[in-house]
Amino acid sequence: MNGILDYGLLLLLLLGLVYGCYALWDSQNLAEEATSEQYAIYKPQEDTLGFQELQSMNSDVIAWITVYDTPIDYPVVQGKDDMEYINKDVYGEFSLSGSIFLSCMNKKDFSDNYNLVYGHHMANGGMFGDVVSFTEKSYFDKHKTGELYLPDKTMHIDLFACMKTSASDSKVYNPQNISKTSESFKSFLDYVREAAICYRDSGRQDTGQIIGLSTCSEAVTNGRVILFGRLSEITKSNQKQKKAE
């Protein structure tokens, strides 16, 4: 009987060791999946062939988003609904880290007044994990701009607000309601200004196009953190100014 118990205990220990090794391996793979380096070869440069190649692999790839001096540097997809890319990468394969994706309620060319983009909050800062860092004023103050690449143009992102809210906040999670009238857009901007924990006034007139980067907040059940930016097209005449900012 003692021998059977000893073998049983040894078996349990071995199973625990195997599971621990698997969990460590799985966590490492998940962290590697979430990093932007895996997509770096497709990032739009002066020669956009890499991005076009990615689009040829998956027609749901619609844009590329970069927030300067942060890990946020990813292709953007849009699925038939807002669940399709929760656990699917841009190649269409299963991935717990998912993809960065534009809400199915928005037009894929980012022409809406308010464009809502989602990404997982990864512990290693991957995907939209770094969005949470913008809740700290010192980080918010140092990181002000980004870029949204579209097949037919490139948009400058002027980051201006960071908000903590919940997944049930209908004022920020129903983008289709904001583009109907100018009054609804003004009301939305007023709400963002009042609710933001970090905010800056760039002194520019609103262009009528806003982007919101949304991710989960680990501290609160159904908590969300959203980073807002103003979109403006980069042209040859203003390109140097945008880069300097």
C-alpha positions in Angstrom: 0.0 0.0 0.0 2.8 2.4 0.9 4.5 1.7 -2.4 1.3 2.5 -4.4 0.9 5.8 -2.5 4.6 6.6 -3.2 4.1 5.9 -6.9 0.9 7.9 -6.9 2.6 10.9 -5.3 5.5 10.7 -7.7 3.1 10.6 -10.6 1.3 13.7 -9.3 4.6 15.5 -8.9 5.6 14.7 -12.5 2.2 15.8 -13.8 2.6 19.1 -11.9 6.1 19.6 -13.3 4.9 18.9 -16.9 2.0 21.3 -16.5 4.3 23.9 -15.0 6.6 23.6 -18.0 3.7 23.8 -20.4 2.3 26.9 -18.7 5.7 28.6 -18.9 6.1 27.7 -22.6 2.5 28.8 -23.4 3.0 32.1 -21.6 6.2 32.7 -23.5 4.5 32.0 -26.8 1.6 34.3 -26.0 4.0 37.1 -25.1 5.9 36.6 -28.4 2.6 36.6 -30.4 1.7 39.9 -29.0 4.8 41.8 -30.0 4.9 44.1 -33.0 8.1 42.6 -34.3 6.3 39.6 -35.8 4.7 42.0 -38.3 7.6 44.3 -38.9 8.3 43.1 -42.4 4.9 44.3 -43.5 5.1 47.8 -42.0 4.4 50.5 -44.6 7.6 52.3 -45.6 8.3 54.4 -48.7 8.0 51.1 -50.6 4.5 49.8 -49.6 5.0 46.3 -51.1 5.1 44.6 -47.7 1.8 46.0 -46.6 0.2 45.1 -49.9 1.5 41.6 -49.5 -0.2 41.4 -46.0 -3.4 42.6 -47.6 -3.1 39.9 -50.2 -3.0 37.3 -47.5 -6.0 38.7 -45.7 -8.4 41.2 -47.3 -9.6 42.2 -43.7 -6.3 44.1 -43.3 -7.3 47.8 -43.7 -4.6 50.0 -42.1 -1.5 50.2 -40.0 -1.3 52.1 -36.7 1.8 53.5 -35.0 2.0 55.5 -31.7 5.5 57.0 -31.8 8.0 55.8 -29.1 5.7 53.0 -27.8 5.2 49.3 -28.6 2.0 50.2 -30.5 3.0 49.5 -34.1 0.5 47.0 -35.7 -1.6 46.2 -38.7 -5.3 46.9 -38.3 -8.1 44.6 -39.4 -11.9 44.8 -39.5 -14.0 41.7 -39.1 -17.7 41.0 -39.9 -18.4 41.7 -36.2 -16.4 42.8 -33.1 -15.7 39.2 -31.9 -14.0 37.8 -35.0 -10.5 39.1 -34.2 -10.7 38.8 -30.4 -8.7 35.6 -30.6 -7.5 35.5 -34.2 -4.3 37.1 -35.6 -4.1 39.0 -38.9 -3.2 35.8 -40.8 -6.6 34.3 -39.7 -5.0 31.8 -37.3 -6.1 31.3 -33.6 -4.2 33.5 -31.2 -5.1 34.4 -27.6 -3.5 37.9 -28.2 -5.9 38.5 -31.1 -5.5 41.5 -33.4 -5.8 45.2 -33.4 -9.2 45.8 -35.1 -11.6 48.6 -36.1 -15.1 48.3 -34.9 -17.5 46.8 -37.3 -19.7 49.9 -36.8 -17.1 52.0 -38.5 -16.3 52.5 -42.2 -13.1 50.7 -43.1 -11.5 53.8 -44.6 -11.7 55.7 -41.2 -13.9 58.4 -42.7 -16.3 58.4 -39.8 -16.3 61.3 -37.3 -15.3 58.8 -34.5 -13.3 55.6 -35.3 -13.1 53.1 -32.5 -10.2 50.6 -32.5 -9.8 47.7 -30.1 -6.8 45.7 -28.8 -6.0 43.3 -26.0 -4.2 44.6 -22.9 -1.1 42.3 -22.8 1.0 42.2 -19.7 4.2 42.6 -21.6 2.9 45.8 -23.2 2.1 44.1 -26.5 -1.0 44.9 -28.6 -2.8 47.8 -26.7 -1.2 47.0 -23.3 0.7 50.3 -23.6 -2.6 52.3 -23.8 -2.9 51.9 -20.0 0.4 53.7 -19.6 -1.2 56.9 -20.8 -3.2 57.1 -17.6 0.0 58.3 -16.0 0.4 62.1 -16.7 4.2 61.9 -17.2 3.8 59.2 -19.9 0.9 61.0 -21.5 2.9 64.3 -21.6 5.8 62.6 -23.3 3.9 60.7 -26.0 1.8 63.0 -28.2 1.6 61.7 -31.7 1.2 58.7 -34.0 0.4 57.7 -37.5 -2.4 55.9 -39.3 -1.4 54.4 -42.6 -4.2 53.8 -45.1 -3.8 52.4 -48.6 -4.7 55.8 -50.2 -3.3 58.2 -47.6 -1.5 58.6 -44.3 -3.1 60.3 -41.3 -1.3 62.1 -38.5 -2.6 61.2 -34.9 -2.6 64.0 -32.4 -3.2 62.3 -29.1 -5.2 64.6 -26.7 -7.1 62.6 -24.1 -7.1 59.4 -22.0 -10.1 58.1 -20.2 -11.0 55.4 -17.8 -14.6 54.1 -18.2 -16.6 50.8 -18.5 -17.6 48.5 -21.3 -21.2 49.7 -20.9 -20.3 53.4 -21.6 -22.7 54.0 -24.5 -21.2 57.4 -25.2 -17.9 56.0 -26.4 -18.8 52.5 -27.5 -21.4 53.4 -30.1 -19.4 55.2 -32.8 -22.2 55.1 -35.3 -24.3 57.5 -33.1 -21.6 60.2 -33.1 -21.4 61.0 -36.8 -25.0 61.8 -37.5 -25.0 65.5 -36.5 -22.5 68.1 -35.6 -24.2 68.6 -32.3 -23.7 64.9 -31.3 -20.0 65.2 -32.2 -19.6 68.4 -30.1 -21.4 66.6 -27.2 -19.1 63.7 -27.6 -16.0 65.9 -27.4 -17.3 67.7 -24.4 -17.9 64.4 -22.7 -14.3 63.2 -23.4 -12.9 66.5 -22.1 -14.9 66.3 -18.9 -14.3 62.6 -18.2 -10.6 62.4 -19.2 -8.0 61.8 -16.5 -5.3 63.2 -18.8 -6.1 65.9 -21.4 -4.3 68.5 -23.5 -5.7 71.2 -25.8 -3.6 71.3 -28.9 -5.1 74.7 -29.9 -6.2 73.2 -33.2 -9.7 73.2 -34.6 -11.4 69.8 -34.6 -11.1 68.1 -37.9 -14.3 66.1 -37.4 -12.3 62.9 -37.3 -11.3 61.2 -34.0 -9.7 57.9 -33.3 -10.2 56.0 -30.0 -7.8 53.2 -28.9 -9.6 51.0 -26.4 -8.3 48.2 -24.2 -9.2 46.4 -20.9 -8.3 47.7 -17.5 -7.1 44.9 -15.3 -7.9 46.8 -12.1 -11.7 46.9 -12.7 -14.1 44.2 -13.9 -15.4 45.4 -17.3 -13.1 48.4 -16.9 -11.8 50.1 -20.1 -9.0 52.6 -20.9 -9.4 54.7 -24.1 -6.8 56.9 -25.7 -8.2 59.5 -28.1 -6.5 61.3 -31.0 -7.4 63.8 -33.7 -6.8 62.6 -37.3 -5.5 64.9 -40.0 -4.2 63.9 -43.4 -0.4 64.2 -44.0 0.3 66.0 -47.2 3.6 67.1 -48.8 3.1 70.6 -47.5 2.7 69.6 -43.9 4.8 66.5 -43.7 7.9 68.1 -42.2 5.8 69.8 -39.5 4.0 66.6 -38.6 7.3 64.7 -38.2 8.8 67.5 -36.1 5.9 67.1 -33.7 
